[in-house]
Amino acid sequence: MARDQKKSKGIATNRRAFHEYEVIERFEAGIVLAGTEVRSLRDNGCQLTDCYALIRKGECWLLNLHIPPYRHGGFDNGDPDRKRKLLLHRRQIRLLEQKTQERGLALVPLSIYFNDDGRVKVEIALARGKKLYDKRQTIAKKDAQRDIERALKERSR
């Protein structure tokens, strides 16, 4: 279900999602794009910060993904903020729909990238929102780990 760790070419990463949410499970999904959107992703990238996914009528949709217009596109350029369909297996969509019915779970895009075949893929996660104290714990753990690595580096010199 989850994708391999190797990525061909990363386009964008939603770092804010790791701060705001606790990732429970990851899924790789294809995305339906127009030709000029793919060219724009190769040139400019995209913005994932306020992006989220919903399941409506048995289909998964990605909303608020901003892909800037392709500069050589002309009239072919569509709306940069339109909702885009995600391509998942029917079993995965049903599973995600059941899980998101639970209180506090959401579908959050983590990254968008080109796979080895040159296709655009989106990594979405089933995530639970963090409370303020959870965020503080995460920051404290990162600080402690950084201090440990710094001390080990000093010792090895």
C-alpha positions in Angstrom: 0.0 0.0 0.0 2.7 2.5 0.8 5.2 3.5 -1.8 8.9 2.7 -1.8 11.3 5.2 -0.3 13.0 6.0 -3.7 11.6 8.9 -5.6 12.7 10.0 -9.0 12.1 13.7 -8.8 10.4 15.5 -6.0 8.2 18.4 -7.0 6.9 19.6 -3.7 6.7 18.5 0.0 4.1 19.5 2.6 6.4 20.0 5.6 3.7 21.7 7.5 1.6 18.5 7.5 4.3 16.7 9.6 4.0 19.5 12.1 0.2 19.7 12.2 -0.7 16.0 11.9 0.4 12.6 13.2 0.7 10.4 10.1 -1.0 7.0 10.6 -0.8 5.4 7.1 0.6 6.5 3.7 -0.8 5.9 0.2 0.5 6.6 -3.3 -2.1 7.9 -5.7 -2.0 9.0 -9.3 -3.5 12.3 -10.3 -5.5 13.4 -13.3 -3.8 16.4 -14.9 -4.0 18.4 -18.2 -0.9 18.5 -20.4 0.0 22.0 -19.6 -0.2 21.2 -15.8 2.4 18.5 -16.2 4.7 20.9 -18.1 4.1 23.6 -15.4 5.1 21.0 -12.7 8.3 20.3 -14.5 9.1 24.0 -14.8 7.6 25.7 -11.7 6.5 23.1 -9.2 3.3 23.5 -7.1 2.1 24.6 -3.7 0.8 22.0 -1.2 0.5 24.0 2.0 -3.4 24.4 2.2 -4.1 21.3 0.2 -6.4 18.5 1.4 -8.2 15.4 0.0 -11.8 14.4 0.2 -13.8 11.3 -0.8 -17.1 12.1 -2.5 -19.4 9.6 -4.2 -16.8 6.9 -4.3 -14.1 9.1 -5.8 -11.1 10.8 -4.2 -10.5 14.5 -4.9 -7.6 16.8 -4.2 -8.6 20.3 -3.4 -6.5 23.6 -3.1 -3.5 22.2 -5.0 -2.1 25.3 -6.7 -0.3 24.6 -10.0 0.8 27.9 -11.6 -0.2 28.3 -15.2 2.3 27.2 -17.8 4.0 30.3 -19.3 3.8 29.0 -22.9 0.3 27.4 -22.5 -1.9 30.2 -23.9 -5.6 29.4 -23.8 -4.9 25.7 -22.8 -4.1 26.7 -19.2 -6.9 25.8 -16.9 -7.8 27.1 -13.5 -4.7 26.8 -11.3 -6.7 25.9 -8.2 -9.3 23.5 -9.6 -10.1 20.3 -7.8 -8.2 17.3 -9.2 -9.2 13.6 -9.2 -6.9 11.1 -7.4 -6.5 7.7 -8.9 -6.7 4.9 -6.2 -8.0 1.4 -6.2 -11.6 1.0 -5.2 -10.6 -1.0 -2.1 -8.3 1.8 -1.0 -11.0 4.4 -1.5 -13.5 2.4 0.6 -10.9 1.9 3.3 -10.1 5.6 3.4 -13.7 6.5 3.4 -14.4 4.3 6.4 -11.3 5.6 8.3 -12.1 9.3 7.6 -15.6 8.7 9.1 -13.8 8.3 12.4 -13.5 11.4 14.5 -10.3 13.4 13.9 -8.9 11.6 10.9 -8.2 13.4 7.7 -6.5 12.9 4.3 -3.5 15.1 3.9 -1.1 15.2 0.9 2.5 14.8 2.0 4.3 15.2 -1.3 4.0 15.3 -5.1 6.6 13.8 -7.3 7.5 12.2 -10.7 7.9 8.4 -10.4 10.4 6.4 -12.5 8.1 6.2 -15.4 7.7 10.0 -15.5 4.1 10.0 -14.1 3.0 12.5 -11.5 2.2 10.8 -8.2 0.8 12.2 -4.9 1.6 10.7 -1.5 -1.4 11.1 0.7 -1.6 10.2 4.4 -4.3 9.2 6.7 -3.5 11.5 9.6 -4.8 12.7 12.9 -4.5 16.3 14.0 -1.9 17.0 16.7 -2.8 18.8 19.9 -0.5 21.7 21.1 1.2 19.5 23.7 1.9 16.8 21.0 3.6 19.5 18.9 5.7 20.6 21.9 6.8 16.9 22.5 7.8 16.6 18.8 9.9 19.7 19.0 11.5 18.6 22.3 12.4 15.2 20.8 14.0 16.8 17.7 16.0 19.2 19.9 17.2 16.3 22.1 18.2 14.3 19.0 20.0 17.2 17.6 21.9 17.7 20.9 22.8 14.0 21.0 24.1 14.1 17.4 26.1 17.3 18.2 27.7 15.6 21.3 28.6 12.5 19.3 30.2 14.6 16.6 32.2 16.6 19.2 33.3 13.3 20.8 34.5 11.8 17.5 36.8 14.8 16.7 
